[in-house]
Amino acid sequence: MHNIPVAKVLETAEHVYLNGEWVPVEQARLSVFDHGFLYGDGVYESMRAYGKQVFMSDQHFDRLERSARCLGLKLPVRGEQLMDLIGEGLSLNRLNDAYIRLVVTRGVGPMGPDPAPCQNPQLILIVRDIPPLHGQKRDGIRAALSSVRRCAVDSATAQIKSLNYLVTVLGKLDANRMGVDDVILLDSRGFVAEAPVANVFIVRNGIVLTPAPSSGILEGITRRVAFDLLSEAGLQVVERDLTPYDLSVAEEIFLTGTHAEIVPVCEYGGYPVGNGMLGPVTSILLDLFGAATGKGKRNGA
Ligand code: PMP
């Protein structure tokens, strides 16, 4: 734990953790020779705290470990220590509910992509009040199919939560260009993969369907939560390949993600999904997710 004088905390603006200490955002500086910046060499996790508790913290820490392992990156801080740091960030920035971005870069090194000379990975922690990606819309968003494809499962970076997020950026550009709130990306085979920063589910004939990791999706933690909550509620939830046709004829479509939370999609490709209103399965999931995170309670629902 870091000893930050109370008087200093009270007068502070937002702080971020960088280079072993909490610094005001304006003073946070990263070297231009950090390989995270130069080569996208690093990993990250995004989490949310609800009522000061990090939601699904073990799962997020595990995924961080797995991402780091794929890159041969040594995490400077882990487990309990990470949890303490997040706790400090929540207190310092006076937040109960927060979006938490944990970034580990390869650190400073000579020019050239070889990570070997980079001896000091950098841990960056942003703990900030960020609302859900698409707001709290129960009436849903407008989505369309993107021409951008997720990386094939046999590509080096598929499924790793790394600092390489160009596919996501291209997907967002596509959404902006088409004038929709979000897009859905296909995998390299032409099956449905996911949205730029969220997993996708559909409901067909009352069955909840979602693509499997073999589509090169990020194995979302909110996806797993949604899967379990709906299964426990007695719904049939199945992982399988989905075609663009499945999206077009779905009774319901929804997205899941840490930043996005649970997002109903009420228009897809210019047509209403189902009757264009919040569907019954998505509605149940929104309620269950609200209860699981404590959000519903705090919002007085
Ligand atoms: N897919 C991608 C590509 C993402 O970046 C994210 C956000 N982490 C997700 C899906 C959703 O995953 P999670 O529920 O773990 O946030």
Boltz pocket constraint, residues with backbone or C-beta under 6 A from the ligand:
constraints:
  - pocket:
      binder: B
      contacts: [[A, 46], [A, 168], [A, 194], [A, 195], [A, 196], [A, 197], [A, 198], [A, 199], [A, 217], [A, 218], [A, 219], [A, 220], [A, 221], [A, 222], [A, 223], [A, 256], [A, 257], [A, 258], [A, 259]]
      max_distance: 6.0
